[in-house]
Amino acid sequence: MRKLICEKCMEIFQRAEPEACSSCGDDCYDFSNNNEFLLSKAPEVIARRKTIGLDGLVGGLNSVIINTG
């Protein structure tokens, strides 16, 4: 079984093959390591961050390292 995520409602499913989302009917994508899906969402996320004022809050910070243990 693969872990799939709906692009529209972000619901996660455990299925063998991609199908339409049972909640909203939109397409489901492979959840793990899908760079194409993440890159397609980047412009939307950047626009949303600008709209709510999160853009530029950290100055010239280019990256953050988070260590967990």
C-alpha positions as CSV (number, residue, x, y, z in Angstrom):
1,M,0.0,0.0,0.0
2,R,1.1,3.5,-0.8
3,K,0.4,6.7,1.1
4,L,-1.5,9.1,-1.1
5,I,-2.6,12.7,-0.5
6,C,-5.4,14.7,-2.1
7,E,-4.2,17.9,-3.7
8,K,-7.3,19.8,-2.9
9,C,-8.4,18.8,0.6
10,M,-5.1,17.3,1.7
11,E,-6.7,14.2,3.0
12,I,-4.3,11.2,3.3
13,F,-5.2,7.7,2.1
14,Q,-3.6,4.3,2.2
15,R,-4.2,2.7,-1.2
16,A,-2.5,0.5,-3.7
17,E,-3.3,2.7,-6.7
18,P,-4.0,6.4,-7.1
19,E,-7.7,7.2,-7.4
20,A,-9.9,10.2,-7.0
21,C,-10.4,11.5,-3.5
22,S,-13.4,10.0,-1.7
23,S,-14.0,13.4,0.0
24,C,-13.8,16.0,-2.7
25,G,-13.3,13.9,-5.9
26,D,-9.9,15.6,-6.8
27,D,-6.8,13.7,-7.9
28,C,-4.6,11.9,-5.3
29,Y,-0.8,11.9,-5.5
30,D,2.0,9.8,-4.0
31,F,2.7,11.4,-0.6
32,S,6.3,10.4,-0.2
33,N,9.1,12.3,-2.1
34,N,6.9,13.8,-4.8
35,N,9.0,16.8,-5.8
36,E,6.7,17.6,-8.7
37,F,3.8,18.1,-6.3
38,L,5.8,20.2,-3.9
39,L,7.2,22.5,-6.7
40,S,3.7,22.9,-8.1
41,K,2.4,24.2,-4.7
42,A,5.4,26.6,-4.1
43,P,4.0,29.7,-5.9
44,E,0.6,29.3,-4.1
45,V,2.4,29.1,-0.7
46,I,4.7,32.1,-1.5
47,A,1.7,34.2,-2.5
48,R,-0.2,33.2,0.7
49,R,2.8,34.1,2.8
50,K,3.0,37.6,1.2
51,T,-0.8,38.1,1.6
52,I,-0.7,37.4,5.4
53,G,2.5,39.3,6.0
54,L,5.0,36.5,6.7
55,D,7.3,37.5,3.8
56,G,10.5,39.1,5.0
57,L,10.0,38.6,8.8
58,V,13.4,37.0,9.2
59,G,15.5,39.4,7.0
60,G,18.1,37.7,4.9
61,L,17.8,34.3,6.5
62,N,18.2,31.6,3.8
63,S,17.8,28.4,5.8
64,V,17.0,26.9,9.2
65,I,18.3,23.7,10.6
66,I,16.1,21.9,13.0
67,N,17.6,19.1,15.1
68,T,15.4,16.5,16.8
69,G,16.3,13.8,19.1
